[in-house]
């Protein structure tokens, strides 16, 4: 599986799991569907960016840092929405998701075969 596709898959799965953990916060249970969809989308974007970086530079450090940065930025954008008081509960999992996706994309993703 290519690095970008692996990043997309891992990001989507982890994003969905991240969104599902909102069930443990009773105040937001009525919004669980939109939280799961949003978290999955954040995971997809983070995975795509980390996978692209892993493919372009073929460096573990770059892939992990790009995943971390994109995860932090997207999570902060969601946490900064008006009426949202869950900064740590949103930003910390987003950062961890970015780290894991960047690592997975670089470690287990394949580079495309070069034309002969």
Secondary structure, 3 states (H helix, E strand, C coil): CEHHHHHHHHHHHHHHHHHHHHHHCHHHHHHHHHHHHHHHHHHHHHHHHHHHHHHHHCCHHHHHHHHHHHHHHHHHHHHCCCCCCCHHHHHHHHHHHHHHHHHHHHHHCECCCCCC
